[in-house]
Each structure stands twice: as structure tokens, then as C-alpha cells.
């Protein structure tokens, strides 16, 4: 009987260890929104190449709009990534980038879509790149380039929309 109990506890602990843990969380309770990724028209090789470009920036510091060589702000980050990947020239600010490409509904987000937020309470003031599984990569002034979840309360309340510039 003790052996059965031990196996049950061990199985539970192992199963809990396999659940995905959020990366680079900013805290706060999550609001759940269903995102059903639409099928991508890009090849697997192309998606992997784009992902590798994004990954190169993880952990890089934030520097605002003046120290481009030593750090990134959100719109400089997205501009640089899209330029490296597909030689797409995005406008310089998050607000102006919101005019690029075409509108994407939240439930149809796809890897590589730009996601926009109102963090200053007034205008579109933040942008990131959707990477799947309800997560996006972006440059923050507190932690540099990180991955966050759209369902986190902070981001969910400030989400404004998405644009697709890669077809």
C-alpha cells in the first residue's frame, strides 16, 4: 500500500514538473483570452530563421531612442528585426507602426504579427512581436528584451490590436 502511495505522489510530482512555466513574467493575475493561431503561409525554414533573429535580442538592455548601439526601445527592436528578416522598413514609432500591414483580430494572431499596447494611457505607445502560445517578445525599459504573455493582467488591459506585415 505504501508503494502505491509513493508511486502516486511521484507521478504527480513528475507531471507537475512537465507543465509549462511562464518565462519572464511581469506578475499579476492572468486574464484568459483564447487565441487560435491561423495557419502561417511561411515555410518552416523561414519561421525558424525569424525565430532565431528574435532570439538574438533576448536579454539585450533597453536604451530608449538615443543609444541605438547599446540598447533597444520597443519600436527600434521591431524595426530592426523586420529589417534583418525581410528587409521590411517599419516606421520608427509604435504609433506609426500601427499603420503598417493589415489588421489582425486577436483570435487570429500568427507568429510574427506585431501586437500593440497603450501603456501611457493616451496613445499607442508599445509594440512587440507575437511568438505563439499567447506570448510576445518586446523591449521593456525595466528588463530589456523579454517574452511576456498577452493574458497577463497588465498587458491584457492595455492591448489595442495587431498588424500583420509578413505574408
ChimeraX commands (.cxc) that place a marker at each C-alpha (Angstrom):
marker #1 position 0.00,0.00,0.00 radius 0.5
marker #1 position 2.88,2.37,0.84 radius 0.5
marker #1 position 4.44,1.59,-2.54 radius 0.5
marker #1 position 1.22,2.53,-4.37 radius 0.5
marker #1 position 1.03,5.83,-2.43 radius 0.5
marker #1 position 4.68,6.57,-3.16 radius 0.5
marker #1 position 4.18,5.89,-6.89 radius 0.5
marker #1 position 1.08,8.13,-6.93 radius 0.5
marker #1 position 2.96,11.00,-5.27 radius 0.5
marker #1 position 5.99,10.51,-7.53 radius 0.5
marker #1 position 3.78,10.50,-10.65 radius 0.5
marker #1 position 2.07,13.72,-9.52 radius 0.5
marker #1 position 5.39,15.46,-8.87 radius 0.5
marker #1 position 6.76,14.40,-12.26 radius 0.5
marker #1 position 3.58,15.54,-14.03 radius 0.5
marker #1 position 3.75,18.92,-12.32 radius 0.5
marker #1 position 7.34,19.31,-13.47 radius 0.5
marker #1 position 6.20,18.90,-17.07 radius 0.5
marker #1 position 3.74,21.78,-17.03 radius 0.5
marker #1 position 4.98,24.83,-18.89 radius 0.5
marker #1 position 6.19,27.63,-16.68 radius 0.5
marker #1 position 5.91,31.22,-17.86 radius 0.5
marker #1 position 9.12,32.97,-18.89 radius 0.5
marker #1 position 10.00,36.49,-17.85 radius 0.5
marker #1 position 6.69,37.13,-16.11 radius 0.5
marker #1 position 5.82,40.66,-15.13 radius 0.5
marker #1 position 3.43,39.48,-12.44 radius 0.5
marker #1 position -0.23,39.94,-11.73 radius 0.5
marker #1 position -3.13,37.59,-12.28 radius 0.5
marker #1 position -3.89,36.50,-15.79 radius 0.5
marker #1 position -6.98,37.14,-17.85 radius 0.5
marker #1 position -7.55,34.25,-20.23 radius 0.5
marker #1 position -8.24,35.02,-23.89 radius 0.5
marker #1 position -8.46,32.30,-26.50 radius 0.5
marker #1 position -6.02,32.74,-29.34 radius 0.5
marker #1 position -6.33,30.35,-32.22 radius 0.5
marker #1 position -3.32,30.83,-34.43 radius 0.5
marker #1 position -4.17,30.99,-38.07 radius 0.5
marker #1 position -2.15,28.79,-40.42 radius 0.5
marker #1 position 1.04,30.51,-41.45 radius 0.5
marker #1 position 1.86,30.90,-45.12 radius 0.5
marker #1 position 5.58,31.00,-44.33 radius 0.5
marker #1 position 7.73,27.92,-44.63 radius 0.5
marker #1 position 9.09,26.19,-41.55 radius 0.5
marker #1 position 12.62,27.25,-42.52 radius 0.5
marker #1 position 11.52,30.86,-42.80 radius 0.5
marker #1 position 9.76,30.75,-39.41 radius 0.5
marker #1 position 12.84,29.20,-37.78 radius 0.5
marker #1 position 15.07,31.89,-39.28 radius 0.5
marker #1 position 12.73,34.61,-37.99 radius 0.5
marker #1 position 12.66,32.97,-34.55 radius 0.5
marker #1 position 16.45,32.88,-34.43 radius 0.5
marker #1 position 16.62,36.58,-35.24 radius 0.5
marker #1 position 14.16,37.33,-32.43 radius 0.5
marker #1 position 16.08,35.12,-30.02 radius 0.5
marker #1 position 19.32,37.06,-30.64 radius 0.5
marker #1 position 17.78,40.06,-28.89 radius 0.5
marker #1 position 16.53,38.34,-25.71 radius 0.5
marker #1 position 18.14,39.95,-22.67 radius 0.5
marker #1 position 19.50,42.99,-24.54 radius 0.5
marker #1 position 19.07,46.17,-22.50 radius 0.5
marker #1 position 16.58,48.95,-23.13 radius 0.5
marker #1 position 18.08,52.31,-24.06 radius 0.5
marker #1 position 15.23,54.48,-25.28 radius 0.5
marker #1 position 15.59,56.42,-28.50 radius 0.5
marker #1 position 19.16,57.66,-28.18 radius 0.5
marker #1 position 21.67,54.81,-27.59 radius 0.5
marker #1 position 20.93,52.53,-30.53 radius 0.5
marker #1 position 24.19,50.61,-30.31 radius 0.5
marker #1 position 23.87,49.67,-26.64 radius 0.5
marker #1 position 20.15,49.04,-26.26 radius 0.5
marker #1 position 16.69,48.99,-27.74 radius 0.5
marker #1 position 13.32,50.60,-27.32 radius 0.5
marker #1 position 10.24,48.67,-28.43 radius 0.5
marker #1 position 9.80,50.16,-31.90 radius 0.5
marker #1 position 13.51,50.17,-32.71 radius 0.5
marker #1 position 13.54,46.48,-31.75 radius 0.5
marker #1 position 10.66,45.61,-34.10 radius 0.5
marker #1 position 12.11,47.78,-36.89 radius 0.5
marker #1 position 15.49,46.07,-36.64 radius 0.5
marker #1 position 14.01,42.55,-36.53 radius 0.5
marker #1 position 11.79,43.04,-39.59 radius 0.5
marker #1 position 14.62,44.73,-41.49 radius 0.5
marker #1 position 17.00,41.84,-40.77 radius 0.5
marker #1 position 14.45,39.18,-41.60 radius 0.5
marker #1 position 12.76,40.50,-44.73 radius 0.5
marker #1 position 14.27,43.94,-45.41 radius 0.5
marker #1 position 10.92,45.45,-44.35 radius 0.5
marker #1 position 11.29,49.08,-43.31 radius 0.5
marker #1 position 8.83,49.76,-40.49 radius 0.5
marker #1 position 8.10,53.30,-39.32 radius 0.5
marker #1 position 10.17,54.41,-36.30 radius 0.5
marker #1 position 7.47,54.72,-33.60 radius 0.5
marker #1 position 4.97,52.20,-32.25 radius 0.5
marker #1 position 2.13,54.56,-33.13 radius 0.5
marker #1 position 3.31,54.82,-36.75 radius 0.5
marker #1 position 3.96,51.07,-36.99 radius 0.5
marker #1 position 0.26,50.57,-36.22 radius 0.5
marker #1 position -0.42,51.75,-39.78 radius 0.5
marker #1 position 1.82,49.10,-41.38 radius 0.5
marker #1 position 0.46,45.88,-42.86 radius 0.5
marker #1 position -3.13,44.89,-42.23 radius 0.5
marker #1 position -5.34,44.43,-39.19 radius 0.5
marker #1 position -5.39,41.06,-37.38 radius 0.5
marker #1 position -8.07,40.05,-34.90 radius 0.5
marker #1 position -6.78,38.90,-31.51 radius 0.5
marker #1 position -8.16,35.40,-32.02 radius 0.5
marker #1 position -6.23,35.04,-35.29 radius 0.5
marker #1 position -2.74,36.06,-34.23 radius 0.5
marker #1 position 0.11,34.33,-36.03 radius 0.5
marker #1 position 3.84,34.09,-35.36 radius 0.5
marker #1 position 5.45,37.35,-36.44 radius 0.5
marker #1 position 2.43,39.63,-36.06 radius 0.5
marker #1 position 3.02,42.99,-34.42 radius 0.5
marker #1 position 1.00,43.47,-31.21 radius 0.5
marker #1 position 0.27,46.97,-29.88 radius 0.5
marker #1 position -0.50,48.41,-26.46 radius 0.5
marker #1 position -1.46,51.66,-24.76 radius 0.5
marker #1 position 0.96,51.85,-21.83 radius 0.5
marker #1 position 0.94,55.62,-21.38 radius 0.5
marker #1 position -2.85,55.89,-21.08 radius 0.5
marker #1 position -3.14,58.09,-24.18 radius 0.5
marker #1 position -1.88,56.65,-27.46 radius 0.5
marker #1 position -0.32,53.55,-28.94 radius 0.5
marker #1 position 2.92,53.52,-27.01 radius 0.5
marker #1 position 4.27,49.95,-27.07 radius 0.5
marker #1 position 4.81,47.24,-29.68 radius 0.5
marker #1 position 6.05,43.67,-29.64 radius 0.5
marker #1 position 6.18,40.60,-31.90 radius 0.5
marker #1 position 3.75,37.73,-31.34 radius 0.5
marker #1 position 5.63,34.42,-31.00 radius 0.5
marker #1 position 2.78,31.98,-30.42 radius 0.5
marker #1 position 1.20,30.36,-27.39 radius 0.5
marker #1 position -0.26,33.75,-26.37 radius 0.5
marker #1 position 3.26,35.19,-25.90 radius 0.5
marker #1 position 5.11,38.10,-27.44 radius 0.5
marker #1 position 8.70,39.37,-27.40 radius 0.5
marker #1 position 9.30,43.05,-26.75 radius 0.5
marker #1 position 11.74,45.60,-25.36 radius 0.5
marker #1 position 10.87,46.87,-21.88 radius 0.5
marker #1 position 12.57,49.72,-20.08 radius 0.5
marker #1 position 12.82,47.67,-16.86 radius 0.5
marker #1 position 14.10,44.30,-18.15 radius 0.5
marker #1 position 15.30,44.87,-21.71 radius 0.5
marker #1 position 14.09,42.46,-24.41 radius 0.5
marker #1 position 11.87,39.79,-22.82 radius 0.5
marker #1 position 8.95,37.47,-23.55 radius 0.5
marker #1 position 5.60,38.21,-21.90 radius 0.5
marker #1 position 2.12,36.70,-22.03 radius 0.5
marker #1 position -0.83,38.57,-23.54 radius 0.5
marker #1 position -3.03,37.16,-20.76 radius 0.5
marker #1 position -1.07,38.87,-18.00 radius 0.5
marker #1 position -3.38,41.45,-16.45 radius 0.5
marker #1 position -1.06,44.36,-17.27 radius 0.5
marker #1 position -0.83,43.53,-20.98 radius 0.5
marker #1 position -4.39,42.28,-21.38 radius 0.5
marker #1 position -5.83,45.58,-20.12 radius 0.5
marker #1 position -3.60,47.63,-22.43 radius 0.5
marker #1 position -3.85,45.54,-25.63 radius 0.5
marker #1 position -5.07,47.63,-28.60 radius 0.5
marker #1 position -4.65,45.42,-31.65 radius 0.5
marker #1 position -2.32,43.66,-34.04 radius 0.5
marker #1 position -0.98,44.13,-37.55 radius 0.5
marker #1 position 0.42,41.59,-39.99 radius 0.5
marker #1 position 3.33,42.84,-42.09 radius 0.5
marker #1 position 4.65,39.40,-43.09 radius 0.5
marker #1 position 2.54,37.47,-45.59 radius 0.5
marker link #1:1,2 radius 0.2
marker link #1:2,3 radius 0.2
marker link #1:3,4 radius 0.2
marker link #1:4,5 radius 0.2
marker link #1:5,6 radius 0.2
marker link #1:6,7 radius 0.2
marker link #1:7,8 radius 0.2
marker link #1:8,9 radius 0.2
marker link #1:9,10 radius 0.2
marker link #1:10,11 radius 0.2
marker link #1:11,12 radius 0.2
marker link #1:12,13 radius 0.2
marker link #1:13,14 radius 0.2
marker link #1:14,15 radius 0.2
marker link #1:15,16 radius 0.2
marker link #1:16,17 radius 0.2
marker link #1:17,18 radius 0.2
marker link #1:18,19 radius 0.2
marker link #1:19,20 radius 0.2
marker link #1:20,21 radius 0.2
marker link #1:21,22 radius 0.2
marker link #1:22,23 radius 0.2
marker link #1:23,24 radius 0.2
marker link #1:24,25 radius 0.2
marker link #1:25,26 radius 0.2
marker link #1:26,27 radius 0.2
marker link #1:27,28 radius 0.2
marker link #1:28,29 radius 0.2
marker link #1:29,30 radius 0.2
marker link #1:30,31 radius 0.2
marker link #1:31,32 radius 0.2
marker link #1:32,33 radius 0.2
marker link #1:33,34 radius 0.2
marker link #1:34,35 radius 0.2
marker link #1:35,36 radius 0.2
marker link #1:36,37 radius 0.2
marker link #1:37,38 radius 0.2
marker link #1:38,39 radius 0.2
marker link #1:39,40 radius 0.2
marker link #1:40,41 radius 0.2
marker link #1:41,42 radius 0.2
marker link #1:42,43 radius 0.2
marker link #1:43,44 radius 0.2
marker link #1:44,45 radius 0.2
marker link #1:45,46 radius 0.2
marker link #1:46,47 radius 0.2
marker link #1:47,48 radius 0.2
marker link #1:48,49 radius 0.2
marker link #1:49,50 radius 0.2
marker link #1:50,51 radius 0.2
marker link #1:51,52 radius 0.2
marker link #1:52,53 radius 0.2
marker link #1:53,54 radius 0.2
marker link #1:54,55 radius 0.2
marker link #1:55,56 radius 0.2
marker link #1:56,57 radius 0.2
marker link #1:57,58 radius 0.2
marker link #1:58,59 radius 0.2
marker link #1:59,60 radius 0.2
marker link #1:60,61 radius 0.2
marker link #1:61,62 radius 0.2
marker link #1:62,63 radius 0.2
marker link #1:63,64 radius 0.2
marker link #1:64,65 radius 0.2
marker link #1:65,66 radius 0.2
marker link #1:66,67 radius 0.2
marker link #1:67,68 radius 0.2
marker link #1:68,69 radius 0.2
marker link #1:69,70 radius 0.2
marker link #1:70,71 radius 0.2
marker link #1:71,72 radius 0.2
marker link #1:72,73 radius 0.2
marker link #1:73,74 radius 0.2
marker link #1:74,75 radius 0.2
marker link #1:75,76 radius 0.2
marker link #1:76,77 radius 0.2
marker link #1:77,78 radius 0.2
marker link #1:78,79 radius 0.2
marker link #1:79,80 radius 0.2
marker link #1:80,81 radius 0.2
marker link #1:81,82 radius 0.2
marker link #1:82,83 radius 0.2
marker link #1:83,84 radius 0.2
marker link #1:84,85 radius 0.2
marker link #1:85,86 radius 0.2
marker link #1:86,87 radius 0.2
marker link #1:87,88 radius 0.2
marker link #1:88,89 radius 0.2
marker link #1:89,90 radius 0.2
marker link #1:90,91 radius 0.2
marker link #1:91,92 radius 0.2
marker link #1:92,93 radius 0.2
marker link #1:93,94 radius 0.2
marker link #1:94,95 radius 0.2
marker link #1:95,96 radius 0.2
marker link #1:96,97 radius 0.2
marker link #1:97,98 radius 0.2
marker link #1:98,99 radius 0.2
marker link #1:99,100 radius 0.2
marker link #1:100,101 radius 0.2
marker link #1:101,102 radius 0.2
marker link #1:102,103 radius 0.2
marker link #1:103,104 radius 0.2
marker link #1:104,105 radius 0.2
marker link #1:105,106 radius 0.2
marker link #1:106,107 radius 0.2
marker link #1:107,108 radius 0.2
marker link #1:108,109 radius 0.2
marker link #1:109,110 radius 0.2
marker link #1:110,111 radius 0.2
marker link #1:111,112 radius 0.2
marker link #1:112,113 radius 0.2
marker link #1:113,114 radius 0.2
marker link #1:114,115 radius 0.2
marker link #1:115,116 radius 0.2
marker link #1:116,117 radius 0.2
marker link #1:117,118 radius 0.2
marker link #1:118,119 radius 0.2
marker link #1:119,120 radius 0.2
marker link #1:120,121 radius 0.2
marker link #1:121,122 radius 0.2
marker link #1:122,123 radius 0.2
marker link #1:123,124 radius 0.2
marker link #1:124,125 radius 0.2
marker link #1:125,126 radius 0.2
marker link #1:126,127 radius 0.2
marker link #1:127,128 radius 0.2
marker link #1:128,129 radius 0.2
marker link #1:129,130 radius 0.2
marker link #1:130,131 radius 0.2
marker link #1:131,132 radius 0.2
marker link #1:132,133 radius 0.2
marker link #1:133,134 radius 0.2
marker link #1:134,135 radius 0.2
marker link #1:135,136 radius 0.2
marker link #1:136,137 radius 0.2
marker link #1:137,138 radius 0.2
marker link #1:138,139 radius 0.2
marker link #1:139,140 radius 0.2
marker link #1:140,141 radius 0.2
marker link #1:141,142 radius 0.2
marker link #1:142,143 radius 0.2
marker link #1:143,144 radius 0.2
marker link #1:144,145 radius 0.2
marker link #1:145,146 radius 0.2
marker link #1:146,147 radius 0.2
marker link #1:147,148 radius 0.2
marker link #1:148,149 radius 0.2
marker link #1:149,150 radius 0.2
marker link #1:150,151 radius 0.2
marker link #1:151,152 radius 0.2
marker link #1:152,153 radius 0.2
marker link #1:153,154 radius 0.2
marker link #1:154,155 radius 0.2
marker link #1:155,156 radius 0.2
marker link #1:156,157 radius 0.2
marker link #1:157,158 radius 0.2
marker link #1:158,159 radius 0.2
marker link #1:159,160 radius 0.2
marker link #1:160,161 radius 0.2
marker link #1:161,162 radius 0.2
marker link #1:162,163 radius 0.2
marker link #1:163,164 radius 0.2
marker link #1:164,165 radius 0.2
marker link #1:165,166 radius 0.2
marker link #1:166,167 radius 0.2
view
